[in-house]
Amino acid sequence: MPVADVVALVDDVFFQAKLFETARQVGVTLKAVASGDALLAETQQGAPRLVIVDLNARQGPLDAIERLRAAGNPCPVIAFLSHVQVELAERARAAGCAEVMPRSKFTANLAAILLRAKS
């Protein structure tokens, strides 16, 4: 099975549905996972063009980013969170996120963000 263009650590099933629909509309393949361990396993199978991380996911989003970087994976990581979580945003940048943005901005720009992974 080919590797998806985008791997997303998002455990909110309603938001996953939005991701899948937008990915379908822009012609990008997407694989959603619900834990940091699953994200790492997916990225070890092949190199997606983009990793998306919901920093409010319940199972290890920051740890997954740190482990992804420690493994030498250069894939760009875009993370999103609540706009009031300033400290968490800084920790995500320190862990290796290329971009960290409020969920509202991420959602508003979702199609353009996913298009970054298009070949």
C-alpha atoms as a printed R data frame, in Angstrom:
    type eleno elety resid chain resno       x      y      z
1   ATOM     1    CA   MET     A     1   0.000  0.000  0.000
2   ATOM     2    CA   PRO     A     2   1.478  3.366 -0.974
3   ATOM     3    CA   VAL     A     3   2.280  5.926  1.667
4   ATOM     4    CA   ALA     A     4  -0.205  8.765  2.040
5   ATOM     5    CA   ASP     A     5   0.815 12.287  0.998
6   ATOM     6    CA   VAL     A     6  -0.246 13.516  4.448
7   ATOM     7    CA   VAL     A     7  -0.301 11.718  7.797
8   ATOM     8    CA   ALA     A     8  -2.403 13.417 10.466
9   ATOM     9    CA   LEU     A     9  -2.398 12.767 14.201
10  ATOM    10    CA   VAL     A    10  -5.974 13.794 14.943
11  ATOM    11    CA   ASP     A    11  -8.159 11.828 17.364
12  ATOM    12    CA   ASP     A    12 -11.311 13.926 16.901
13  ATOM    13    CA   VAL     A    13 -13.422 11.873 14.469
14  ATOM    14    CA   PHE     A    14 -15.465 14.879 13.353
15  ATOM    15    CA   PHE     A    15 -12.318 16.816 12.498
16  ATOM    16    CA   GLN     A    16 -10.895 13.723 10.784
17  ATOM    17    CA   ALA     A    17 -13.957 13.733  8.526
18  ATOM    18    CA   LYS     A    18 -13.253 17.370  7.603
19  ATOM    19    CA   LEU     A    19  -9.620 16.512  6.852
20  ATOM    20    CA   PHE     A    20 -10.581 13.559  4.657
21  ATOM    21    CA   GLU     A    21 -13.194 15.545  2.724
22  ATOM    22    CA   THR     A    22 -10.849 18.468  2.107
23  ATOM    23    CA   ALA     A    23  -8.015 16.109  1.098
24  ATOM    24    CA   ARG     A    24 -10.356 14.401 -1.371
25  ATOM    25    CA   GLN     A    25 -11.381 17.770 -2.830
26  ATOM    26    CA   VAL     A    26  -7.788 18.873 -3.433
27  ATOM    27    CA   GLY     A    27  -6.547 15.467 -4.616
28  ATOM    28    CA   VAL     A    28  -4.252 14.594 -1.716
29  ATOM    29    CA   THR     A    29  -4.105 11.199 -0.014
30  ATOM    30    CA   LEU     A    30  -4.464 11.341  3.757
31  ATOM    31    CA   LYS     A    31  -3.984  8.830  6.548
32  ATOM    32    CA   ALA     A    32  -5.345  9.754  9.975
33  ATOM    33    CA   VAL     A    33  -3.999  8.181 13.151
34  ATOM    34    CA   ALA     A    34  -5.135  8.617 16.750
35  ATOM    35    CA   SER     A    35  -1.875  8.237 18.684
36  ATOM    36    CA   GLY     A    36   1.730  9.310 18.623
37  ATOM    37    CA   ASP     A    37   2.860  5.689 18.330
38  ATOM    38    CA   ALA     A    38   0.633  5.182 15.282
39  ATOM    39    CA   LEU     A    39   2.040  8.370 13.718
40  ATOM    40    CA   LEU     A    40   5.584  7.113 14.153
41  ATOM    41    CA   ALA     A    41   4.715  3.686 12.773
42  ATOM    42    CA   GLU     A    42   3.086  5.267  9.721
43  ATOM    43    CA   THR     A    43   6.033  7.559  8.989
44  ATOM    44    CA   GLN     A    44   8.478  4.648  9.349
45  ATOM    45    CA   GLN     A    45   6.651  2.769  6.576
46  ATOM    46    CA   GLY     A    46   7.444  5.573  4.156
47  ATOM    47    CA   ALA     A    47   7.913  9.309  3.930
48  ATOM    48    CA   PRO     A    48   4.757 11.381  3.693
49  ATOM    49    CA   ARG     A    49   5.180 14.868  2.258
50  ATOM    50    CA   LEU     A    50   3.509 16.466  5.288
51  ATOM    51    CA   VAL     A    51   2.653 15.567  8.872
52  ATOM    52    CA   ILE     A    52  -0.207 17.314 10.656
53  ATOM    53    CA   VAL     A    53  -0.509 17.144 14.441
54  ATOM    54    CA   ASP     A    54  -3.392 18.203 16.670
55  ATOM    55    CA   LEU     A    55  -1.516 19.263 19.789
56  ATOM    56    CA   ASN     A    56  -4.664 18.562 21.810
57  ATOM    57    CA   ALA     A    57  -4.756 14.902 20.772
58  ATOM    58    CA   ARG     A    58  -4.941 12.704 23.856
59  ATOM    59    CA   GLN     A    59  -2.096 10.307 23.068
60  ATOM    60    CA   GLY     A    60   1.348 11.859 22.854
61  ATOM    61    CA   PRO     A    61   1.412 14.551 20.179
62  ATOM    62    CA   LEU     A    62   4.512 16.383 21.484
63  ATOM    63    CA   ASP     A    63   6.351 13.159 22.205
64  ATOM    64    CA   ALA     A    64   5.585 11.953 18.672
65  ATOM    65    CA   ILE     A    65   7.066 15.114 17.142
66  ATOM    66    CA   GLU     A    66  10.197 14.792 19.274
67  ATOM    67    CA   ARG     A    67  10.589 11.109 18.370
68  ATOM    68    CA   LEU     A    68   9.999 11.843 14.679
69  ATOM    69    CA   ARG     A    69  12.826 14.387 14.737
70  ATOM    70    CA   ALA     A    70  15.087 12.148 16.843
71  ATOM    71    CA   ALA     A    71  14.696  9.460 14.165
72  ATOM    72    CA   GLY     A    72  15.982 11.949 11.608
73  ATOM    73    CA   ASN     A    73  12.705 12.319  9.713
74  ATOM    74    CA   PRO     A    74  12.860 15.681  7.873
75  ATOM    75    CA   CYS     A    75   9.163 15.745  6.883
76  ATOM    76    CA   PRO     A    76   7.563 19.134  7.597
77  ATOM    77    CA   VAL     A    77   5.250 19.090 10.608
78  ATOM    78    CA   ILE     A    78   2.359 21.523 10.940
79  ATOM    79    CA   ALA     A    79   0.603 21.564 14.287
80  ATOM    80    CA   PHE     A    80  -2.532 23.285 15.480
81  ATOM    81    CA   LEU     A    81  -4.036 24.047 18.878
82  ATOM    82    CA   SER     A    82  -6.267 26.475 20.734
83  ATOM    83    CA   HIS     A    83  -5.086 30.072 20.279
84  ATOM    84    CA   VAL     A    84  -4.720 30.522 24.055
85  ATOM    85    CA   GLN     A    85  -2.164 27.711 24.430
86  ATOM    86    CA   VAL     A    86   0.932 29.863 23.973
87  ATOM    87    CA   GLU     A    87   3.247 27.698 26.082
88  ATOM    88    CA   LEU     A    88   2.215 24.531 24.237
89  ATOM    89    CA   ALA     A    89   2.870 26.296 20.926
90  ATOM    90    CA   GLU     A    90   6.405 27.142 22.037
91  ATOM    91    CA   ARG     A    91   7.020 23.562 23.162
92  ATOM    92    CA   ALA     A    92   5.831 22.287 19.771
93  ATOM    93    CA   ARG     A    93   8.199 24.634 17.932
94  ATOM    94    CA   ALA     A    94  11.042 23.475 20.156
95  ATOM    95    CA   ALA     A    95  10.108 19.850 19.409
96  ATOM    96    CA   GLY     A    96  10.525 20.474 15.683
97  ATOM    97    CA   CYS     A    97   7.279 21.811 14.208
98  ATOM    98    CA   ALA     A    98   7.777 23.869 11.067
99  ATOM    99    CA   GLU     A    99   4.565 25.764 11.839
100 ATOM   100    CA   VAL     A   100   2.207 26.003 14.791
101 ATOM   101    CA   MET     A   101  -1.093 27.787 14.317
102 ATOM   102    CA   PRO     A   102  -4.418 28.299 16.033
103 ATOM   103    CA   ARG     A   103  -7.047 25.727 15.071
104 ATOM   104    CA   SER     A   104  -9.204 28.473 13.517
105 ATOM   105    CA   LYS     A   105  -6.390 29.552 11.161
106 ATOM   106    CA   PHE     A   106  -5.540 25.938 10.357
107 ATOM   107    CA   THR     A   107  -9.169 25.193  9.505
108 ATOM   108    CA   ALA     A   108  -9.565 28.347  7.418
109 ATOM   109    CA   ASN     A   109  -6.446 27.478  5.385
110 ATOM   110    CA   LEU     A   110  -6.859 23.694  5.341
111 ATOM   111    CA   ALA     A   111  -7.084 23.274  1.561
112 ATOM   112    CA   ALA     A   112  -3.955 25.386  0.973
113 ATOM   113    CA   ILE     A   113  -2.092 23.516  3.729
114 ATOM   114    CA   LEU     A   114  -2.986 20.133  2.251
115 ATOM   115    CA   LEU     A   115  -1.990 21.293 -1.232
116 ATOM   116    CA   ARG     A   116   1.583 21.713  0.036
117 ATOM   117    CA   ALA     A   117   1.786 17.917 -0.019
118 ATOM   118    CA   LYS     A   118   0.620 17.544 -3.598
119 ATOM   119    CA   SER     A   119   3.173 16.104 -5.949
